[in-house]
Each structure stands twice: as C-alpha cells, then as structure tokens.
Amino acid sequence: MRLVTGTILVLAVGVGCGASAPVPATQVTETQAAIRAAEEVGAPNVPKAALHLKMAKDQMQTAEAQIKDEDNVQARMTLDRARVDAELALALARESAFRAKAAEALEKINKLQAEATTAKAPAK
C-alpha cells in the first residue's frame, strides 16, 4: 500500500511540475533576437551559417508548438538549442565577413608593396 501511495505521489508531483512550468517568454524573446541578429549580419549568405540559422528557425517553430501544447519544459530545452544554433550562425557569418575584410586588406598591402618596389627600382 505504501509503495502504491508513494508511486502515485511521485507521479502527481512529476505531472504537476511539467504542467505548472511557466511559459518561457524570456527565452522566446532571446531566441528570436539571436535569429534576427544572425539574419542581419548575413548568415543566409554564408553556407555553414545558413544551415545553423535554418536549424534555429526550425527549432523555434518546434518550441512554439510545444508551448501551444503546454509542454513548457521541453520548449525551454528546444529554445536553448535554437538560440545556440542562432548564435553559432551569427558567429560564422561574422567570421566570414572578417575573413573577407582580412583578404581585402592583404590584397591592398600586396598592391602597395608592389608599387613601392616598382618605385624604388632604378630606371634603365
């Protein structure tokens, strides 16, 4: 009898915790902001970043469905994954932009060095 009562109590507490978990509104906002930031930095134009951005958007949709189904505990975990994927997309897009700027700067340096070498060469 005690075992049955204890099992029922554990199940009631477990169900109660899942049902009473608050809607993760802050996480929704943070995830949406991370997705927008990645889009604004150009993640859709960087293949690796675009992949993670898509995963973030897909997970965001899944989390919204979980919230609608009142599965807020699972929604929190899904939102965490979505935010991390969006942040990774943002980082990859920034890295790509920095690499492009570095390559451009290196090209300018090489051009200036070539001009300086030409200017120093004695005329024949």
C-alpha positions as CSV (number, residue, x, y, z in Angstrom):
1,M,0.0,0.0,0.0
2,R,2.8,2.4,0.9
3,L,4.5,1.7,-2.4
4,V,1.4,2.4,-4.4
5,T,0.8,5.7,-2.4
6,G,4.4,6.7,-2.9
7,T,4.3,6.0,-6.6
8,I,1.1,8.0,-7.0
9,L,2.6,10.9,-5.1
10,V,5.7,10.8,-7.3
11,L,3.6,10.8,-10.5
12,A,1.4,13.6,-9.2
13,V,4.4,15.7,-8.4
14,G,6.1,14.9,-11.8
15,V,2.9,15.8,-13.7
16,G,2.3,18.9,-11.6
17,C,5.8,20.2,-12.3
18,G,5.5,19.7,-16.0
19,A,2.1,21.3,-16.2
20,S,2.9,24.2,-13.9
21,A,6.1,25.2,-15.7
22,P,5.8,28.8,-16.8
23,V,5.8,29.8,-20.4
24,P,9.4,30.6,-21.4
25,A,8.6,34.0,-22.7
26,T,12.1,35.4,-22.0
27,Q,13.7,32.5,-23.8
28,V,11.4,33.1,-26.8
29,T,12.4,36.7,-27.0
30,E,16.1,35.9,-26.6
31,T,16.0,33.3,-29.3
32,Q,14.1,35.5,-31.7
33,A,16.6,38.2,-31.2
34,A,19.5,35.8,-31.9
35,I,17.8,34.7,-35.1
36,R,17.3,38.3,-36.2
37,A,20.9,39.2,-35.4
38,A,22.2,36.3,-37.5
39,E,20.0,37.3,-40.4
40,E,21.1,40.9,-40.2
41,V,24.8,40.0,-40.2
42,G,24.3,38.0,-43.4
43,A,24.1,34.4,-42.1
44,P,21.8,33.4,-45.0
45,N,24.6,34.2,-47.4
46,V,27.2,32.0,-45.7
47,P,26.5,28.3,-46.3
48,K,27.6,27.0,-42.8
49,A,25.8,29.9,-41.1
50,A,22.7,29.4,-43.2
51,L,22.5,25.8,-42.1
52,H,22.6,26.7,-38.4
53,L,20.2,29.6,-39.0
54,K,17.7,27.2,-40.6
55,M,18.1,24.7,-37.7
56,A,17.4,27.6,-35.3
57,K,14.3,28.6,-37.1
58,D,13.0,25.0,-37.3
59,Q,13.7,24.6,-33.6
60,M,11.9,27.9,-32.9
61,Q,8.8,26.6,-34.7
62,T,9.0,23.3,-32.7
63,A,9.3,25.2,-29.4
64,E,6.3,27.4,-30.4
65,A,4.3,24.2,-31.0
66,Q,5.5,22.8,-27.6
67,I,4.4,25.9,-25.9
68,K,1.0,25.7,-27.5
69,D,0.8,22.1,-26.3
70,E,1.8,23.4,-22.8
71,D,5.0,21.3,-22.8
72,N,7.0,24.2,-21.5
73,V,9.8,22.1,-20.0
74,Q,10.6,20.6,-23.4
75,A,10.0,24.0,-25.1
76,R,12.8,25.5,-22.8
77,M,15.3,22.9,-24.0
78,T,14.3,23.4,-27.6
79,L,14.6,27.1,-27.3
80,D,18.1,26.7,-25.8
81,R,19.1,24.6,-28.8
82,A,17.6,27.2,-31.2
83,R,19.3,30.1,-29.5
84,V,22.7,28.3,-29.6
85,D,22.3,27.5,-33.3
86,A,21.3,31.1,-34.0
87,E,24.4,32.4,-32.1
88,L,26.6,29.9,-34.0
89,A,25.1,31.2,-37.2
90,L,25.9,34.7,-36.1
91,A,29.5,33.8,-35.2
92,L,30.0,32.0,-38.5
93,A,28.6,34.9,-40.5
94,R,30.9,37.4,-38.6
95,E,33.9,35.2,-39.2
96,S,33.2,35.1,-42.9
97,A,32.9,38.9,-43.0
98,F,36.1,39.3,-41.0
99,R,37.9,36.8,-43.3
100,A,36.7,38.8,-46.4
101,K,38.0,42.1,-44.9
102,A,41.3,40.5,-44.0
103,A,41.7,39.2,-47.5
104,E,40.9,42.6,-48.9
105,A,43.4,44.3,-46.6
106,L,46.1,41.7,-47.5
107,E,45.4,42.4,-51.2
108,K,45.9,46.2,-50.6
109,I,49.1,45.5,-48.7
110,N,50.4,43.4,-51.5
111,K,49.5,46.0,-54.1
112,L,51.2,48.8,-52.1
113,Q,54.3,46.7,-51.7
114,A,54.4,46.0,-55.4
115,E,54.0,49.7,-56.1
116,A,56.8,50.6,-53.6
117,T,59.1,48.0,-55.2
118,T,58.4,49.4,-58.6
119,A,59.0,53.0,-57.4
120,K,62.4,52.0,-55.9
121,A,63.7,50.2,-58.9
122,P,66.3,52.2,-60.8
123,A,65.4,53.4,-64.2
124,K,67.3,51.9,-67.1
